[in-house]
């Protein structure tokens, strides 16, 4: 090769190689922001209704989800439902259903583009320790809940029925079987003296055997069920059933008063440990997407710490860990977003809602896609200015449609007196900042002759909502008392 060609080759390499590296870095940066399956972080939620999602309670459960969506402006990407072992249709001492969720509830979740995450707990009433019983002498009814017995098929009939129902649903379900197994507070974990359940000989080894057996029963029947392995912080690697038996990995972690850590400080170590467990290297992204199964910040912390924990934490996870697909906030008890722990202005729902409004936090597990919830219903507002022996007057409007005049109904006790439409000119109302600038919101209602009998009467004015549902409120300053001569 001539020196001229050699020089050209060197020059070409010097010019092209940096461009190639830059392009690769940009591609990697793009990948690094592809958190969930659709390139966005999934914000999931656990609500109290999921802990009692048995048949017959679907309406209440869905109403609770709708209420959360109206507070935050977004339906969650996942919703947690608790299942306990047992026969279909039974419930257990903690209220959790034993059956696969009902079609009514699942249809409601589907309509809201929500993937169910089912917390399957291998427990029943007989595993719990009666007063005075010897924990080291479990009866057969308790032993069947042991990891070893489950691995040997003690609940195969139940698991088969459950899997058949999951297959009939025919959409992805995320199954979080026997979570936090590396701790001692649940009966499926290693036994610890003083716990209120029998010692049935559970260990990391027989936990792995039980997990693999449950997978082998359910997966062939219901291949759309995705298995989510979710320990607590600490030493969890001995409990891992292996990459061939797991679709998602993750952990549970909370910031309580005794920890006082940022979300990133709390999550860094377990995320790197998961990566090493799955790939052999802490710097290699996990091909098994990571889900934070439960998390929250103690409501006894003051604001703005709580808001910052939410705002900065979700953003840090999105930017730093592309393999974190979802974070499920545990909106219960000490972690509730909309409670203030007795501290003024301590609610953090607004911080959560601000995150949820950003497209990068509106992820969904396929086949679902993000869709905004319907607008929250607002009841009418207004004022009952006065009532006398001639007329009742005031103003009212409905925030769901300021341009449309609404009706006002009048009652004396339980007796309907009549109705008018609030369409008279009241320029003082929009000047005061009400009714979206519409001045035609006033009303006048002639006092009925039946009330002119010399006795005192209370006139109550109700504004009639035009929808969506929001109730028909009593107007401010109502009722008014009149006493008119015959």
C-alpha positions as CSV (number, residue, x, y, z in Angstrom):
1,X,0.0,0.0,0.0
2,X,1.4,3.4,-0.9
3,X,2.2,6.0,1.8
4,X,-0.5,8.2,0.4
5,X,-3.2,5.5,0.9
6,X,-1.9,4.8,4.3
7,X,-2.1,8.4,5.2
8,X,-5.6,8.6,3.9
9,X,-6.6,5.5,5.9
10,X,-5.2,7.1,9.1
11,X,-6.9,10.4,8.4
12,X,-10.2,8.6,7.7
13,X,-9.9,6.7,10.9
14,X,-9.2,9.8,12.9
15,X,-12.2,11.5,11.5
16,X,-14.7,8.7,11.4
17,X,-13.9,7.0,14.7
18,X,-14.9,9.9,16.9
19,X,-18.1,10.3,15.0
20,X,-18.8,6.6,15.4
21,X,-18.2,6.8,19.1
22,X,-20.3,9.9,19.4
23,X,-23.2,8.2,17.6
24,X,-22.9,5.2,19.8
25,X,-23.0,7.4,22.9
26,X,-26.1,9.1,21.6
27,X,-27.8,5.8,20.9
28,X,-26.8,4.6,24.4
29,X,-28.2,7.8,25.9
30,X,-31.4,7.2,24.1
31,X,-31.5,3.6,25.4
32,X,-30.7,4.8,28.9
33,X,-33.9,6.8,29.0
34,X,-36.0,3.9,27.8
35,X,-37.1,2.9,31.3
36,X,-40.3,0.9,30.7
37,X,-41.4,-1.2,27.8
38,X,-42.7,1.9,26.0
39,X,-39.7,4.0,26.9
40,X,-41.3,5.6,29.9
41,X,-41.3,5.0,33.6
42,X,-44.5,3.3,34.9
43,X,-46.1,4.8,38.0
44,X,-48.1,2.1,39.7
45,X,-50.2,2.3,42.9
46,X,-51.3,0.2,45.8
47,X,-54.6,1.3,47.4
48,X,-56.5,-0.2,50.3
49,X,-59.2,-1.5,47.9
50,X,-56.7,-4.0,46.5
51,X,-56.4,-5.7,49.8
52,X,-60.1,-6.6,49.8
53,X,-60.7,-7.0,46.0
54,X,-63.0,-9.9,46.4
55,X,-66.0,-10.6,44.3
56,X,-68.9,-8.2,45.0
57,X,-66.7,-5.3,45.8
58,X,-65.6,-4.3,42.3
59,X,-67.6,-1.1,42.2
60,X,-66.0,0.2,45.3
61,X,-62.5,-0.8,44.1
62,X,-62.9,0.9,40.8
63,X,-64.4,4.0,42.4
64,X,-61.3,4.2,44.7
65,X,-59.0,4.0,41.5
66,X,-61.1,6.7,39.9
67,X,-60.8,8.9,43.0
68,X,-57.1,8.5,42.9
69,X,-57.0,9.4,39.2
70,X,-59.0,12.6,39.8
71,X,-56.5,13.6,42.5
72,X,-53.4,13.0,40.4
73,X,-54.7,13.5,36.8
74,X,-53.5,10.1,35.7
75,X,-54.7,6.5,36.0
76,X,-51.9,4.4,37.4
77,X,-50.0,2.1,35.1
78,X,-50.4,-0.8,37.6
79,X,-52.8,-1.6,40.4
80,X,-52.0,-4.0,43.3
81,X,-54.4,-6.8,44.2
82,X,-53.8,-9.2,47.1
83,X,-54.5,-13.0,46.7
84,X,-54.2,-15.6,49.4
85,X,-54.1,-19.4,48.9
86,X,-57.4,-21.2,49.2
87,X,-60.5,-22.3,47.3
88,X,-62.0,-20.0,44.7
89,X,-64.5,-17.6,46.3
90,X,-63.2,-17.9,49.8
91,X,-61.8,-15.0,51.7
92,X,-59.2,-15.2,54.5
93,X,-58.8,-13.5,57.9
94,X,-57.2,-10.4,56.4
95,X,-60.0,-10.0,53.9
96,X,-57.9,-10.7,50.8
97,X,-59.6,-12.8,48.1
98,X,-58.3,-16.3,47.3
99,X,-59.7,-16.4,43.8
100,X,-58.2,-14.9,40.6
101,X,-59.7,-11.4,40.3
102,X,-63.3,-11.3,38.9
103,X,-63.9,-10.5,35.3
104,X,-65.9,-7.4,36.4
105,X,-62.8,-5.9,38.1
106,X,-60.5,-6.9,35.3
107,X,-62.7,-5.4,32.7
108,X,-62.7,-2.2,34.7
109,X,-58.9,-2.2,34.9
110,X,-58.7,-2.9,31.2
111,X,-61.0,0.0,30.4
112,X,-58.5,2.2,32.4
113,X,-55.4,0.8,30.7
114,X,-54.1,-0.7,34.0
115,X,-52.1,-3.9,34.4
116,X,-53.0,-5.8,37.5
117,X,-50.1,-6.8,39.8
118,X,-51.2,-9.7,42.0
119,X,-49.5,-10.2,45.3
120,X,-50.0,-14.0,45.8
121,X,-49.5,-14.9,49.4
122,X,-49.2,-18.6,50.3
123,X,-51.1,-18.4,53.6
124,X,-54.3,-19.5,55.2
125,X,-55.9,-19.3,58.6
126,X,-54.4,-22.6,59.8
127,X,-50.8,-21.3,59.4
128,X,-51.4,-18.7,62.2
129,X,-50.5,-19.7,65.7
130,X,-53.4,-20.1,68.2
131,X,-52.8,-18.7,71.7
132,X,-50.8,-21.1,73.8
133,X,-49.8,-23.4,70.8
134,X,-46.3,-24.8,70.3
135,X,-44.9,-23.1,67.2
136,X,-42.5,-26.0,66.6
137,X,-45.3,-28.6,66.5
138,X,-47.4,-27.5,63.5
139,X,-50.5,-29.6,62.5
140,X,-50.9,-31.0,59.0
141,X,-53.2,-28.1,58.2
142,X,-50.4,-25.7,58.7
143,X,-47.6,-27.9,57.2
144,X,-49.4,-27.8,53.8
145,X,-48.5,-24.1,53.5
146,X,-44.8,-24.8,53.9
147,X,-42.5,-24.1,51.0
148,X,-41.6,-27.8,50.9
149,X,-45.2,-28.9,50.8
150,X,-46.1,-26.4,48.1
151,X,-43.1,-27.6,46.0
152,X,-44.5,-31.2,46.4
153,X,-47.9,-30.1,45.1
154,X,-50.1,-29.4,48.2
155,X,-51.8,-26.5,46.4
156,X,-51.6,-27.7,42.8
157,X,-55.4,-27.8,42.4
158,X,-55.7,-24.2,43.6
159,X,-52.9,-23.0,41.4
160,X,-54.3,-24.8,38.3
161,X,-57.8,-23.2,38.8
162,X,-56.1,-19.8,39.3
163,X,-54.0,-20.3,36.1
164,X,-57.1,-21.3,34.1
165,X,-58.8,-18.1,35.1
166,X,-55.7,-16.1,34.2
167,X,-55.6,-17.7,30.8
168,X,-59.3,-16.8,30.3
169,X,-58.5,-13.2,31.0
170,X,-55.9,-13.5,28.1
171,X,-54.0,-10.3,29.0
172,X,-50.7,-9.9,30.9
173,X,-50.9,-10.2,34.6
174,X,-47.9,-9.6,36.8
175,X,-47.7,-12.2,39.6
176,X,-45.7,-11.2,42.7
177,X,-45.5,-14.6,44.5
178,X,-44.5,-14.7,48.1
179,X,-42.8,-11.3,48.4
180,X,-40.3,-10.2,51.0
181,X,-39.3,-13.9,51.4
182,X,-35.9,-13.0,52.7
183,X,-37.3,-11.5,55.9
184,X,-39.1,-13.2,58.9
185,X,-42.3,-11.3,59.1
186,X,-44.3,-13.5,56.7
187,X,-45.1,-17.2,57.3
188,X,-43.4,-18.2,54.0
189,X,-40.0,-16.7,55.1
190,X,-37.6,-18.3,57.6
191,X,-39.1,-18.7,61.0
192,X,-38.2,-16.4,63.9
193,X,-39.1,-17.0,67.6
194,X,-42.0,-14.9,68.8
195,X,-43.9,-14.7,65.5
196,X,-47.6,-15.5,65.4
197,X,-47.3,-18.4,62.9
198,X,-46.1,-22.0,63.0
199,X,-42.5,-22.9,62.2
200,X,-42.9,-25.1,59.1
201,X,-39.2,-25.3,58.3
202,X,-39.0,-22.7,55.5
203,X,-35.6,-21.8,54.1
204,X,-34.1,-20.1,51.1
205,X,-33.5,-23.5,49.4
206,X,-37.1,-24.7,49.8
207,X,-38.4,-21.3,48.8
208,X,-36.6,-21.6,45.5
209,X,-38.1,-25.1,45.0
210,X,-41.6,-23.7,45.8
211,X,-41.2,-20.8,43.4
212,X,-40.1,-23.0,40.6
213,X,-42.9,-25.4,41.2
214,X,-45.5,-22.6,41.1
215,X,-44.0,-21.4,37.9
216,X,-44.1,-24.9,36.3
217,X,-47.8,-25.2,37.2
218,X,-49.0,-21.8,36.1
219,X,-46.8,-20.9,33.2
220,X,-47.8,-23.7,30.8
221,X,-51.5,-23.0,31.4
222,X,-51.3,-19.2,31.4
223,X,-48.2,-18.0,29.5
224,X,-49.3,-14.3,29.8
225,X,-48.8,-14.4,33.5
226,X,-45.4,-12.7,34.2
227,X,-43.5,-13.7,37.3
228,X,-42.2,-10.9,39.5
229,X,-39.6,-11.8,42.2
230,X,-39.6,-9.2,44.9
231,X,-37.6,-9.4,48.1
232,X,-37.0,-6.9,50.9
233,X,-33.7,-5.0,51.2
234,X,-30.7,-6.9,52.5
235,X,-29.4,-10.4,51.7
236,X,-31.8,-11.7,49.0
237,X,-29.6,-13.5,46.5
238,X,-29.9,-17.0,48.1
239,X,-33.7,-16.8,47.5
240,X,-33.4,-16.1,43.7
241,X,-35.0,-19.0,41.7
242,X,-32.9,-18.2,38.6
243,X,-33.4,-16.3,35.4
244,X,-35.3,-19.1,33.7
245,X,-38.1,-18.8,36.2
246,X,-38.5,-15.0,36.5
247,X,-39.7,-12.2,34.2
248,X,-39.3,-9.2,36.5
249,X,-37.0,-8.6,39.5
250,X,-37.3,-5.9,42.1
251,X,-37.5,-5.2,45.8
252,X,-39.6,-3.3,48.4
253,X,-38.1,-0.2,50.2
254,X,-39.5,2.6,52.3
255,X,-38.1,5.8,53.7
256,X,-39.2,5.7,57.4
257,X,-38.2,8.0,60.2
258,X,-35.3,5.6,61.2
259,X,-33.8,5.7,57.7
260,X,-34.1,9.3,56.4
261,X,-32.7,8.6,53.0
262,X,-33.4,9.9,49.5
263,X,-35.0,7.5,47.1
264,X,-31.7,7.2,45.2
265,X,-29.7,6.4,48.4
266,X,-32.3,3.8,49.3
267,X,-32.4,2.1,45.9
268,X,-28.8,2.3,44.7
269,X,-27.4,-0.7,46.5
270,X,-30.3,-3.2,45.8
271,X,-30.4,-2.2,42.1
272,X,-26.7,-2.9,41.6
273,X,-27.1,-6.1,43.6
274,X,-30.0,-7.2,41.3
275,X,-27.9,-6.4,38.2
276,X,-25.0,-8.5,39.5
277,X,-27.4,-11.3,40.4
278,X,-29.0,-11.4,36.9
279,X,-26.1,-10.5,34.7
280,X,-22.9,-11.0,36.7
281,X,-22.0,-7.3,36.6
282,X,-23.3,-4.3,38.5
283,X,-22.6,-2.1,35.5
284,X,-24.7,-4.2,33.1
285,X,-28.3,-3.3,32.7
286,X,-30.6,-6.1,33.8
287,X,-32.4,-7.8,30.9
288,X,-35.1,-8.6,33.5
289,X,-36.9,-5.3,34.0
290,X,-36.8,-4.0,37.6
291,X,-40.0,-3.1,39.4
292,X,-40.0,-1.4,42.8
293,X,-42.9,-3.5,44.3
294,X,-43.7,-1.2,47.3
295,X,-42.3,2.1,48.3
296,X,-43.2,5.3,50.1
297,X,-42.1,8.1,52.4
298,X,-43.2,8.4,56.0
299,X,-46.0,11.0,56.3
300,X,-44.4,12.1,59.6
301,X,-41.6,13.7,57.7
302,X,-42.3,17.4,57.1
303,X,-42.7,19.1,53.8
304,X,-40.9,20.0,51.6
305,X,-38.8,16.8,52.3
306,X,-41.7,14.5,51.3
307,X,-42.4,16.4,48.1
308,X,-38.7,16.5,47.2
309,X,-38.4,12.7,48.0
310,X,-41.1,12.0,45.4
311,X,-40.0,14.6,42.8
312,X,-36.3,14.1,42.8
313,X,-36.5,10.3,43.4
314,X,-38.6,9.4,40.4
315,X,-36.6,11.7,38.2
316,X,-33.3,10.2,39.5
317,X,-34.5,6.6,38.8
318,X,-35.6,7.5,35.3
319,X,-32.3,9.2,34.5
320,X,-29.9,6.8,36.2
321,X,-31.4,3.4,35.9
322,X,-33.0,2.6,32.5
323,X,-33.7,-1.0,33.7
324,X,-36.2,0.3,36.3
325,X,-39.4,-0.2,34.5
326,X,-42.0,0.6,37.2
327,X,-42.3,2.1,40.7
328,X,-45.4,1.1,42.7
329,X,-46.2,3.6,45.4
330,X,-47.8,2.1,48.5
331,X,-50.6,4.6,49.2
332,X,-51.5,3.1,52.6
333,X,-51.3,4.1,56.2
334,X,-48.0,5.9,57.1
335,X,-47.1,6.4,53.5
336,X,-50.4,7.9,52.2
337,X,-49.9,10.8,49.7
338,X,-53.0,12.6,50.7
339,X,-52.4,12.6,54.5
340,X,-50.4,15.1,56.4
341,X,-49.4,13.2,59.6
342,X,-50.7,16.0,61.7
343,X,-48.4,18.5,60.1
344,X,-49.9,21.5,58.3
345,X,-49.6,21.5,54.5
346,X,-47.9,18.2,54.5
347,X,-49.9,16.4,51.7
348,X,-47.8,15.4,48.7
349,X,-50.5,14.5,46.2
350,X,-49.7,17.6,44.2
351,X,-46.0,16.6,43.8
352,X,-47.1,13.1,42.6
353,X,-49.6,14.7,40.2
354,X,-46.9,17.0,38.8
355,X,-44.8,14.0,38.0
356,X,-47.7,12.1,36.5
357,X,-48.4,14.9,34.1
358,X,-45.0,14.4,32.4
359,X,-45.1,12.0,29.4
360,X,-41.9,10.3,30.6
361,X,-43.7,9.1,33.7
362,X,-46.8,7.8,31.8
363,X,-45.5,4.4,31.0
364,X,-47.7,1.3,30.5
365,X,-47.1,-2.4,30.2
366,X,-48.3,-3.7,26.8
367,X,-50.9,-4.0,25.5
368,X,-52.0,-0.9,27.3
369,X,-51.1,2.7,26.4
370,X,-51.5,5.9,28.4
371,X,-54.8,7.7,28.4
372,X,-55.8,10.6,30.6
373,X,-58.6,10.0,33.0
374,X,-61.9,11.8,32.5
375,X,-62.0,15.2,34.0
376,X,-63.0,15.4,37.7
377,X,-66.6,16.3,38.3
378,X,-67.1,19.6,40.0
379,X,-70.3,20.5,41.8
380,X,-72.0,23.8,41.1
381,X,-71.0,26.9,43.1
382,X,-73.1,30.0,44.0
383,X,-74.8,32.0,46.6
384,X,-78.3,32.5,47.9
385,X,-78.2,36.3,48.5
386,X,-81.6,36.9,50.1
387,X,-85.2,35.8,50.5
388,X,-88.1,38.0,51.4
389,X,-91.9,38.0,51.0
390,X,-91.5,38.8,47.3
391,X,-88.5,37.0,45.9
392,X,-85.5,34.8,46.5
393,X,-82.4,35.9,44.6
394,X,-78.8,34.9,44.1
395,X,-76.4,33.4,41.5
396,X,-75.0,30.0,40.5
397,X,-72.9,28.3,37.8
398,X,-71.4,24.9,37.1
399,X,-67.5,24.8,36.8
400,X,-67.9,21.9,34.3
401,X,-69.6,24.2,31.8
402,X,-69.6,27.9,32.7
403,X,-71.4,28.8,29.5
404,X,-74.5,26.8,30.2
405,X,-77.1,28.2,32.6
406,X,-78.2,25.8,35.3
407,X,-81.4,25.4,37.3
408,X,-82.1,26.2,40.9
409,X,-84.6,24.2,42.9
410,X,-86.3,25.6,46.0
411,X,-87.6,23.6,49.0
412,X,-89.2,24.4,52.3
413,X,-88.3,21.4,54.5
414,X,-89.1,18.4,52.3
415,X,-91.6,20.3,50.1
416,X,-90.6,21.3,46.6
417,X,-91.6,24.9,46.0
418,X,-90.5,25.4,42.4
419,X,-87.5,26.0,40.1
420,X,-85.9,28.8,38.0
421,X,-83.0,29.0,35.6
422,X,-80.0,31.1,36.6
423,X,-79.7,33.1,33.4
424,X,-80.2,36.7,34.6
425,X,-77.4,39.3,34.3
426,X,-75.1,39.6,37.3
427,X,-71.9,41.4,36.2
428,X,-70.7,41.6,39.8
429,X,-70.1,37.8,39.8
430,X,-67.4,37.6,37.0
431,X,-65.9,40.8,38.3
432,X,-65.3,39.0,41.6
433,X,-63.6,36.2,39.7
434,X,-66.4,33.6,39.6
435,X,-68.1,31.7,36.8
436,X,-65.4,31.9,34.2
437,X,-66.4,35.4,33.0
438,X,-70.1,34.6,32.3
439,X,-72.3,37.3,33.8
440,X,-75.6,35.6,33.0
441,X,-75.8,33.5,36.2
442,X,-78.3,35.3,38.4
443,X,-81.7,34.0,39.5
444,X,-85.0,35.4,41.0
445,X,-87.7,33.1,42.4
446,X,-91.1,34.5,43.4
447,X,-92.0,33.7,46.9
448,X,-95.0,31.2,46.8
449,X,-98.3,32.4,48.3
450,X,-98.4,29.2,50.4
451,X,-95.6,30.6,52.6
452,X,-97.5,33.8,53.4
453,X,-99.4,32.6,56.4
454,X,-97.8,34.5,59.3
455,X,-95.5,31.6,60.2
456,X,-91.7,31.4,59.9
457,X,-90.4,29.3,56.9
458,X,-87.0,28.3,55.8
459,X,-86.3,28.5,52.0
460,X,-83.4,26.3,50.8
461,X,-81.9,26.8,47.3
462,X,-80.2,23.8,45.5
463,X,-78.0,24.2,42.4
464,X,-78.7,21.4,39.9
465,X,-75.5,19.9,38.5
466,X,-75.3,19.5,34.7
467,X,-72.7,16.7,34.8
468,X,-70.5,14.8,35.0
469,X,-71.9,13.6,38.3
470,X,-71.0,15.9,41.1
471,X,-74.2,16.3,43.3
472,X,-76.7,19.1,43.7
473,X,-75.3,21.3,46.5
474,X,-77.1,23.7,48.8
475,X,-76.1,27.2,47.7
476,X,-73.9,29.2,50.1
477,X,-75.9,31.3,52.7
478,X,-78.9,29.0,52.3
479,X,-81.5,28.5,53.8
480,X,-83.1,31.8,54.4
481,X,-85.9,32.4,56.9
482,X,-89.0,34.5,56.0
483,X,-92.1,35.3,57.9
484,X,-94.8,36.9,55.8
485,X,-98.3,38.2,56.9
486,X,-101.2,36.4,55.2
